Amino acid sequence: METDWVKIYSTRQSYEAALIQGMLKEHGIESVILNRQDSEFLVGEIHLYVHQTEAQKARQLIEETREE
């Protein structure tokens, strides 16, 4: 992955990463999901990355969503 992308969120639930990615897309923020889970045992995490120029806004949106 290019160096101008930063990890903003980690989870063990693929649906959670997909929901957050969708919410970010609705706000015009491009994101990438990198699944680091073992496919058989589901050990590991799923990481969500955004371009570093959008990281602060993305983190704020995630925080606001969690407060609701």
N, C-alpha and C positions, 0 to 999 in steps of 0.2 A: 504494500500500500504506500502511496506517496506520503512524503513527510508532512504535508500540510493538512493532513486529516488527524483528528484527535478523538480518543475514546471519551464518550460522555456518559455512557450508561452500560451496566452489566447486569445480567439476569440469568437464571437457569431455566426460565420459561420462554419458549419460542413465541407463544402468543403475545406475551407482554412486550417483547421486542418489536413484534409486528405492529401492535397497537400504537406504540410510541413512534415508530417510523411513520405510520399513517398520519398521526397527529402533526408531526414535524412537516410532512409533505403538505398538509393543509395550510401550514403557515409559510410555505415557500422555502423550506429548508431541506436540501438534499441530504440523504443519509445512506449509510451502507451497514448492513448487518454482517458480522463475521461470526459464524457459528464454530466455536471451539469445543463443542461437546462431542464425546465419543458416540458414534451412531448406535452402538448396541446397548451400552450401559447408561447413556445420558449423563455421564460425569463430565464436569467442566462448565464453562459459562458461554453465554452468547453476548457479544460486544456490539455496541452501536457506535458508529463513528460519524462525525460531521466535519465539514471543512472548518479549519481553525477560526476563520472569520465569523462563523455562525455559532461557535461553541457556547458563548455566553448566553445568547438568545435562546438556544436550544435547551440549555440547562435550566434557564428561568421558566420556560414553557413546561418542562417536565415537573419542576417543583410546583408550579401553579396547578397542574393537573393532579398531583398527588394530594394537594390540600383540599380539593373539592370532595 
